[in-house]
Amino acid sequence: MAFCTKCGTQLQENEIHTCMASQSSPEPVSASAPLVMTAREQLARVDRHKILNLLKNPMSALHLKGDSDWLYGLLGIIASLIGFVLWSWSFKHQLIKAMISQFGGLMRDDSKAYSNAYSNASEYMPIVNHMFVLGLVSLIVMLAAVFLLGSKLGTQRTDWKNSLVQLGGLQLVAGAVLIVAALVMFVSVKASFVLLLTTTIAALALTLYAGIELFRINRERAVWFIAVAVLIQVIAELIVFNSFGTELMDAFKGMGGDLF
């Protein structure tokens, strides 16, 4: 009579025995580990030439694939938001400097007093947070409006993943220009504002044009597509801006007299 040396089960003659005790239980794997490794691998595989091509020729984003090029669409969206936030911070910095300069020489030679005044003013003016919400909502509404209206009015259907990656990749050039506008703020506030306005309008026009090409919208419907998309964008921005616009404008009038 024979027994298994691991589990103790009696073995019959000519029997093929599979010992369950010898099968080690799989080690627990952290749920975040595969995600972290995937993100690191994807970042390591970023093609710099493709990034440069998206900056030089934004319409090349329409050739991106949702499954293999999703990172480039994500980078475009993130770059656009980062650029807008950096511009907001640079504007806030210049606005606070203009406010403090109204006190003349009281704080010019007192670095501690200047630092305290800057910190207090910064807490009083949450411009960056407000502008981040405005930029995020504006970007989400624009991408969603182009996809939904394009799917409705266009003759070509495309899944949401490809659309998001392609339309997101278009925003990379806008993010780069907004970062430049943030740097220009330290040289000329007016020039920075002009660059911001131009970039915002150009990004909207480029995204709408890409939507017409992506969904193959006929000329007869293209006007309705543009008009409704712009209307939705304006309404969304007015709703968001109305939640903090009065407070923001009061701060501009009260503290930014010497800014422009």
C-alpha positions as CSV (number, residue, x, y, z in Angstrom):
1,M,0.0,0.0,0.0
2,A,1.5,3.3,-1.1
3,F,0.7,6.8,0.1
4,C,1.5,10.2,-1.3
5,T,4.4,11.7,0.7
6,K,2.9,15.2,0.4
7,C,-0.8,14.9,1.0
8,G,-1.1,11.4,2.5
9,T,-3.6,10.2,0.0
10,Q,-3.7,6.4,-0.5
11,L,-2.5,5.5,-4.0
12,Q,-4.0,2.7,-6.0
13,E,-2.1,0.6,-8.5
14,N,-1.6,2.2,-11.9
15,E,-3.4,5.4,-10.7
16,I,-2.2,8.8,-11.9
17,H,-2.3,10.9,-8.8
18,T,-2.3,14.8,-8.9
19,C,-1.2,16.1,-5.6
20,M,-3.1,19.4,-4.7
21,A,-0.7,20.0,-1.8
22,S,2.3,20.3,-4.2
23,Q,0.6,23.1,-6.1
24,S,1.7,26.3,-4.4
25,S,-0.8,29.0,-4.1
26,P,-0.1,32.0,-6.3
27,E,1.5,35.0,-4.6
28,P,-0.7,38.0,-4.2
29,V,0.0,40.6,-6.7
30,S,-0.5,44.3,-6.0
31,A,-3.3,45.7,-8.2
32,S,-1.4,48.8,-8.8
33,A,1.9,47.1,-9.9
34,P,0.7,46.2,-13.5
35,L,-0.7,49.7,-13.9
36,V,2.6,51.3,-12.7
37,M,4.7,49.1,-14.9
38,T,2.4,49.7,-17.9
39,A,2.7,53.5,-17.4
40,R,6.4,53.3,-17.1
41,E,6.7,51.1,-20.2
42,Q,4.5,53.4,-22.2
43,L,6.4,56.5,-21.2
44,A,9.7,54.8,-22.2
45,R,8.2,54.0,-25.6
46,V,7.2,57.6,-26.4
47,D,8.3,58.4,-29.9
48,R,9.9,61.9,-29.8
49,H,9.6,62.1,-33.6
50,K,5.9,61.6,-33.3
51,I,5.6,64.3,-30.7
52,L,7.5,66.7,-32.9
53,N,5.3,65.7,-35.8
54,L,2.2,66.5,-33.8
55,L,3.7,69.9,-32.9
56,K,4.6,70.7,-36.5
57,N,1.6,69.1,-38.1
58,P,-1.3,68.9,-35.6
59,M,-3.6,67.3,-38.2
60,S,-1.4,64.2,-38.2
61,A,-3.2,63.4,-34.9
62,L,-6.0,62.0,-37.1
63,H,-3.7,59.1,-37.9
64,L,-3.4,58.1,-34.2
65,K,-4.9,54.8,-33.1
66,G,-6.9,54.4,-30.0
67,D,-5.3,51.1,-28.9
68,S,-1.6,51.8,-29.6
69,D,-1.4,55.6,-29.5
70,W,-3.6,56.5,-26.5
71,L,-0.6,58.0,-24.7
72,Y,-0.2,60.7,-27.3
73,G,-3.9,61.7,-26.9
74,L,-3.5,61.8,-23.2
75,L,-0.3,63.9,-23.4
76,G,-2.1,66.4,-25.6
77,I,-4.9,66.8,-23.1
78,I,-2.6,67.1,-20.2
79,A,-0.3,69.5,-22.0
80,S,-3.3,71.8,-22.8
81,L,-4.3,71.8,-19.2
82,I,-0.8,72.4,-17.9
83,G,-0.3,75.2,-20.3
84,F,-3.5,76.9,-19.2
85,V,-2.7,76.5,-15.5
86,L,0.8,77.8,-15.9
87,W,-0.6,80.9,-17.8
88,S,-3.1,81.4,-14.9
89,W,-0.3,81.2,-12.3
90,S,1.9,83.6,-14.2
91,F,-1.0,86.1,-14.5
92,K,-1.7,85.7,-10.8
93,H,1.9,86.4,-10.0
94,Q,2.0,89.5,-12.1
95,L,-1.3,90.7,-10.6
96,I,-0.1,90.3,-7.1
97,K,3.1,92.1,-7.9
98,A,1.1,95.0,-9.4
99,M,-1.0,95.1,-6.2
100,I,2.0,95.2,-3.9
101,S,3.7,97.9,-6.0
102,Q,0.8,100.2,-5.2
103,F,2.2,100.4,-1.6
104,G,5.3,102.2,-3.0
105,G,8.4,101.8,-1.0
106,L,6.8,100.4,2.1
107,M,7.7,96.9,1.2
108,R,10.4,97.4,-1.4
109,D,13.3,96.9,1.1
110,D,11.6,94.5,3.5
111,S,11.7,91.1,2.0
112,K,9.8,89.5,4.9
113,A,7.0,92.0,4.6
114,Y,6.9,91.5,0.8
115,S,6.7,87.7,1.3
116,N,3.9,87.9,3.8
117,A,2.0,90.3,1.6
118,Y,2.4,88.0,-1.4
119,S,1.3,84.9,0.6
120,N,-1.8,86.7,1.9
121,A,-2.8,88.0,-1.5
122,S,-2.2,84.6,-3.0
123,E,-4.6,83.0,-0.5
124,Y,-7.1,85.7,-1.1
125,M,-7.1,85.2,-4.9
126,P,-7.7,81.5,-5.9
127,I,-7.3,82.3,-9.5
128,V,-5.4,79.2,-10.5
129,N,-8.0,76.9,-9.0
130,H,-10.8,78.7,-10.8
131,M,-9.0,78.8,-14.1
132,F,-8.1,75.1,-13.9
133,V,-11.8,74.3,-13.5
134,L,-12.6,76.6,-16.4
135,G,-10.0,75.0,-18.6
136,L,-10.9,71.5,-17.7
137,V,-14.6,72.0,-18.2
138,S,-14.0,73.8,-21.5
139,L,-11.8,71.1,-22.8
140,I,-14.1,68.2,-21.8
141,V,-17.2,70.0,-23.3
142,M,-15.3,70.8,-26.5
143,L,-14.2,67.2,-27.0
144,A,-17.6,65.7,-26.0
145,A,-19.5,68.2,-28.2
146,V,-17.3,67.4,-31.3
147,F,-17.7,63.6,-30.7
148,L,-21.5,63.6,-30.1
149,L,-22.3,66.1,-32.8
150,G,-19.9,64.5,-35.3
151,S,-21.5,61.0,-34.6
152,K,-24.9,62.5,-35.2
153,L,-24.2,64.7,-38.3
154,G,-21.3,62.8,-39.9
155,T,-21.4,60.1,-42.5
156,Q,-18.5,58.2,-40.9
157,R,-18.7,56.5,-37.6
158,T,-15.8,56.0,-35.3
159,D,-15.6,54.7,-31.7
160,W,-15.1,57.0,-28.8
161,K,-11.6,55.7,-28.0
162,N,-10.1,56.6,-31.4
163,S,-11.9,59.9,-31.4
164,L,-10.6,60.9,-27.9
165,V,-7.0,60.0,-28.8
166,Q,-7.1,61.8,-32.1
167,L,-8.9,64.9,-30.8
168,G,-6.7,64.9,-27.7
169,G,-3.5,64.7,-29.8
170,L,-4.6,67.9,-31.5
171,Q,-4.3,69.8,-28.2
172,L,-0.6,69.2,-27.9
173,V,0.3,72.2,-30.0
174,A,-2.1,74.4,-28.0
175,G,-0.5,73.3,-24.7
176,A,2.9,74.2,-26.1
177,V,1.8,77.7,-27.2
178,L,0.1,78.3,-23.8
179,I,3.3,77.5,-22.0
180,V,5.0,80.1,-24.2
181,A,2.3,82.5,-23.4
182,A,2.9,81.9,-19.7
183,L,6.5,82.9,-20.2
184,V,5.7,85.9,-22.2
185,M,3.6,87.1,-19.3
186,F,6.8,88.1,-17.4
187,V,7.7,90.3,-20.3
188,S,4.4,91.8,-21.5
189,V,1.0,91.1,-20.0
190,K,-0.8,92.5,-23.1
191,A,1.2,90.3,-25.5
192,S,0.5,87.3,-23.3
193,F,-3.2,88.0,-23.3
194,V,-3.2,88.3,-27.1
195,L,-1.3,85.0,-27.4
196,L,-3.8,83.3,-25.0
197,L,-6.8,84.5,-26.9
198,T,-5.3,83.6,-30.3
199,T,-4.4,80.2,-29.1
200,T,-7.8,79.5,-27.6
201,I,-9.6,80.5,-30.8
202,A,-7.2,78.6,-33.0
203,A,-7.5,75.4,-30.9
204,L,-11.3,75.5,-31.1
205,A,-11.2,76.1,-34.9
206,L,-8.6,73.3,-35.4
207,T,-10.7,70.9,-33.3
208,L,-13.9,71.7,-35.2
209,Y,-12.1,71.3,-38.5
210,A,-10.7,68.0,-37.4
211,G,-14.1,66.9,-36.3
212,I,-15.5,67.7,-39.8
213,E,-12.7,65.6,-41.3
214,L,-12.9,62.8,-38.8
215,F,-16.6,62.2,-39.1
216,R,-16.9,63.2,-42.8
217,I,-19.5,65.9,-42.2
218,N,-21.1,67.2,-45.3
219,R,-20.9,70.9,-46.2
220,E,-24.6,71.3,-45.6
221,R,-24.3,70.1,-42.1
222,A,-20.9,71.6,-41.3
223,V,-22.4,75.0,-40.5
224,W,-24.8,73.4,-38.0
225,F,-22.0,71.4,-36.5
226,I,-19.8,74.5,-36.0
227,A,-22.6,76.7,-34.7
228,V,-24.0,74.2,-32.2
229,A,-20.5,73.2,-31.0
230,V,-19.5,76.8,-30.4
231,L,-22.8,77.6,-28.7
232,I,-22.4,74.6,-26.3
233,Q,-18.8,75.7,-25.6
234,V,-19.9,79.3,-24.8
235,I,-22.8,78.2,-22.6
236,A,-20.5,75.9,-20.6
237,E,-17.9,78.5,-20.1
238,L,-20.4,81.1,-19.1
239,I,-21.9,78.7,-16.5
240,V,-18.5,78.0,-15.0
241,F,-17.2,81.5,-15.1
242,N,-20.4,82.8,-13.6
243,S,-19.7,80.8,-10.4
244,F,-16.6,82.8,-9.7
245,G,-16.5,85.6,-12.3
246,T,-17.8,88.4,-10.1
247,E,-15.3,87.7,-7.4
248,L,-12.5,87.5,-10.0
249,M,-13.4,90.8,-11.7
250,D,-13.7,92.6,-8.4
251,A,-10.2,91.4,-7.6
252,F,-8.9,92.6,-10.9
253,K,-10.5,96.1,-10.5
254,G,-9.3,96.5,-6.9
255,M,-5.8,95.3,-7.3
256,G,-4.7,95.3,-10.9
257,G,-4.8,99.0,-11.7
258,D,-1.1,99.1,-12.6
259,L,-0.9,95.8,-14.3
260,F,-1.7,96.9,-17.9
